[in-house]
Amino acid sequence: MREVEVVVVGAGQAGLASAYHLRRTGLEADRDFVVLDHSPGPGGAWQFRWPSLTYGKVHGMHALPGMELVGADPARASSEVISEYFDRYERTFDLRVLRPVDVRAVREGPGGRLLVETSGGVWATRALISATGTWDRPFWPRSPGQETFRGRQLHTVRYPGPEAFAGQRVVVVGGGASGTQHLLEIAPYAAATTWVTRRPPVFREGPFDEEAGRAAVALVEERVRQGLPPRSVVSVTGLPLNDAIREGLAAGVLDRQPMFDRITPDGVEWGDGRRVAADVILWATGFRPAVGHLTPLRLREPGGGVRLEGTRAAADPRVHLVGYGPSASTIGANRAGRAAVRDIRRLLAGQEPAAA
Ligand SMILES: Cc1cc2nc3c(=O)[nH]c(=O)nc-3n(C[C@H](O)[C@H](O)[C@H](O)COP(=O)(O)OP(=O)(O)OC[C@H]3O[C@@H](n4cnc5c(N)ncnc54)[C@H](O)[C@@H]3O)c2cc1C
């Protein structure tokens, strides 16, 4: 068993921003803190994003603290661009991410330390930053008849790009950014597309300025303060009415249908008997926070979420969640990483936590 001051779980935007601030406080990677990640290479979840999600299509990606991402070719896959950038970042700031190391459980240990049990051994730590994102927990709702479908079903997490759907009839489920992007990409290749969403999509006119961003974050923050499961920041901001969406609406690609009532062997069916034949059902139904490793600490509230004060778990001041709920964006993760480290410094110095 190794002893450290801080364990950071996850080396995406949230984990690397946190590690950067730990370094800035004078702590050293490997000696005072470790960053553990179970993915094969640098890039966080970006390394798994589909090839047609080019860097030019990623809007609002904020650079990590202390190092800009400059000169990237917008036509290259964001998975490549961002993985290379994260790799450079880790080396520049000597963050020494240990991978692949899967964190399986965090539990109470002796002497007020937390025990972090992993595929690579056990660490005993005084503080923990959990920065595990959501990519590892795709949300896939169940529908009656789902197991009878003879075609292919897949989630965004396995979306291979539009060419794979050439000549096929595709039903896309989900009203978020991924669902609309999949539809707009697939439509020129597919024999037919159908878009279904549980709630009517909300399109947002005008620029998404800082004030709108703050209002959206405040809504998610309030849920987390109440111990409710966070909704993604994007889910409360609505879909931006950009040129691509406008064209999709005009062309009928984004002609939204209500959620079907059942899946049949050949497609989907609504209560009024209407049917759509399908070869593929693509579930763009989002993700949930990947916090299973924290289960032994019993941080969840009856409402199902982890109640936070700032980034600190209300039930355990040694545990911080960065990139969770209101900080689940690249800019949010940067800010939350800094705030978590500021708070942990106080904890390590034996001071009371600052008011959130
Ligand atoms: C398609 C898509 C496009 C997006 N575009 C934007 C955008 O343009 N701008 C923006 O601000 N945000 C965007 N987001 C959201 C953005 O990706 C996230 O807010 C941010 O990048 C997430 O960073 P993260 O570090 O929290 O998570 P991740 O990047 O998911 O990193 C989490 C890391 O934790 C590791 N991990 C997870 N569980 C464990 C475990 N048990 N043990 C060890 N390691 C573990 C994973 O391997 C991963 O490397 C997008 C999201 C999606 C899905």
PDBQT file of the ligand as one rigid body, heavy atoms in Angstrom, charges set to zero:
ROOT
HETATM    1  C1  LIG A 401     -19.732  14.382 -27.845  1.00  0.00    +0.000 C 
HETATM    2  C2  LIG A 401     -19.387  15.375 -26.793  1.00  0.00    +0.000 A 
HETATM    3  C3  LIG A 401     -18.938  16.642 -27.147  1.00  0.00    +0.000 A 
HETATM    4  C4  LIG A 401     -18.632  17.582 -26.165  1.00  0.00    +0.000 A 
HETATM    5  N1  LIG A 401     -18.224  18.819 -26.555  1.00  0.00    +0.000 NA
HETATM    6  C5  LIG A 401     -17.921  19.740 -25.611  1.00  0.00    +0.000 A 
HETATM    7  C6  LIG A 401     -17.488  21.060 -25.960  1.00  0.00    +0.000 A 
HETATM    8  O1  LIG A 401     -17.395  21.386 -27.130  1.00  0.00    +0.000 OA
HETATM    9  N2  LIG A 401     -17.178  21.941 -24.969  1.00  0.00    +0.000 N 
HETATM   10  C7  LIG A 401     -17.291  21.588 -23.649  1.00  0.00    +0.000 A 
HETATM   11  O2  LIG A 401     -17.009  22.418 -22.772  1.00  0.00    +0.000 OA
HETATM   12  N3  LIG A 401     -17.694  20.361 -23.288  1.00  0.00    +0.000 NA
HETATM   13  C8  LIG A 401     -18.018  19.438 -24.221  1.00  0.00    +0.000 A 
HETATM   14  N4  LIG A 401     -18.450  18.203 -23.847  1.00  0.00    +0.000 N 
HETATM   15  C9  LIG A 401     -18.476  17.881 -22.443  1.00  0.00    +0.000 C 
HETATM   16  C10 LIG A 401     -16.989  17.682 -22.118  1.00  0.00    +0.000 C 
HETATM   17  O3  LIG A 401     -16.494  16.585 -22.833  1.00  0.00    +0.000 OA
HETATM   18  C11 LIG A 401     -16.775  17.466 -20.700  1.00  0.00    +0.000 C 
HETATM   19  O4  LIG A 401     -17.379  18.401 -19.863  1.00  0.00    +0.000 OA
HETATM   20  C12 LIG A 401     -15.301  17.428 -20.315  1.00  0.00    +0.000 C 
HETATM   21  O5  LIG A 401     -14.404  17.223 -21.380  1.00  0.00    +0.000 OA
HETATM   22  C13 LIG A 401     -15.280  16.219 -19.468  1.00  0.00    +0.000 C 
HETATM   23  O6  LIG A 401     -14.051  16.126 -18.835  1.00  0.00    +0.000 OA
HETATM   24  P1  LIG A 401     -13.912  15.156 -17.621  1.00  0.00    +0.000 P 
HETATM   25  O7  LIG A 401     -12.482  15.193 -17.238  1.00  0.00    +0.000 OA
HETATM   26  O8  LIG A 401     -14.924  15.469 -16.594  1.00  0.00    +0.000 OA
HETATM   27  O9  LIG A 401     -14.334  13.701 -18.181  1.00  0.00    +0.000 OA
HETATM   28  P2  LIG A 401     -13.656  12.706 -19.215  1.00  0.00    +0.000 P 
HETATM   29  O10 LIG A 401     -13.046  13.365 -20.373  1.00  0.00    +0.000 OA
HETATM   30  O11 LIG A 401     -14.713  11.659 -19.458  1.00  0.00    +0.000 OA
HETATM   31  O12 LIG A 401     -12.482  12.039 -18.380  1.00  0.00    +0.000 OA
HETATM   32  C14 LIG A 401     -12.740  11.133 -17.339  1.00  0.00    +0.000 C 
HETATM   33  C15 LIG A 401     -11.546  10.200 -17.242  1.00  0.00    +0.000 C 
HETATM   34  O13 LIG A 401     -11.759   9.383 -16.102  1.00  0.00    +0.000 OA
HETATM   35  C16 LIG A 401     -11.344   8.064 -16.410  1.00  0.00    +0.000 C 
HETATM   36  N5  LIG A 401     -12.086   7.173 -15.523  1.00  0.00    +0.000 N 
HETATM   37  C17 LIG A 401     -13.425   7.048 -15.402  1.00  0.00    +0.000 A 
HETATM   38  N6  LIG A 401     -13.728   6.157 -14.448  1.00  0.00    +0.000 NA
HETATM   39  C18 LIG A 401     -12.545   5.713 -13.948  1.00  0.00    +0.000 A 
HETATM   40  C19 LIG A 401     -12.201   4.763 -12.944  1.00  0.00    +0.000 A 
HETATM   41  N7  LIG A 401     -13.124   4.115 -12.224  1.00  0.00    +0.000 N 
HETATM   42  N8  LIG A 401     -10.888   4.514 -12.721  1.00  0.00    +0.000 NA
HETATM   43  C20 LIG A 401      -9.929   5.165 -13.426  1.00  0.00    +0.000 A 
HETATM   44  N9  LIG A 401     -10.207   6.072 -14.391  1.00  0.00    +0.000 NA
HETATM   45  C21 LIG A 401     -11.495   6.338 -14.641  1.00  0.00    +0.000 A 
HETATM   46  C22 LIG A 401     -11.667   7.882 -17.880  1.00  0.00    +0.000 C 
HETATM   47  O14 LIG A 401     -10.816   6.927 -18.451  1.00  0.00    +0.000 OA
HETATM   48  C23 LIG A 401     -11.399   9.278 -18.452  1.00  0.00    +0.000 C 
HETATM   49  O15 LIG A 401     -10.098   9.390 -18.964  1.00  0.00    +0.000 OA
HETATM   50  C24 LIG A 401     -18.759  17.247 -24.800  1.00  0.00    +0.000 A 
HETATM   51  C25 LIG A 401     -19.202  15.969 -24.435  1.00  0.00    +0.000 A 
HETATM   52  C26 LIG A 401     -19.534  15.034 -25.421  1.00  0.00    +0.000 A 
HETATM   53  C27 LIG A 401     -20.037  13.669 -24.997  1.00  0.00    +0.000 C 
ENDROOT
TORSDOF 0
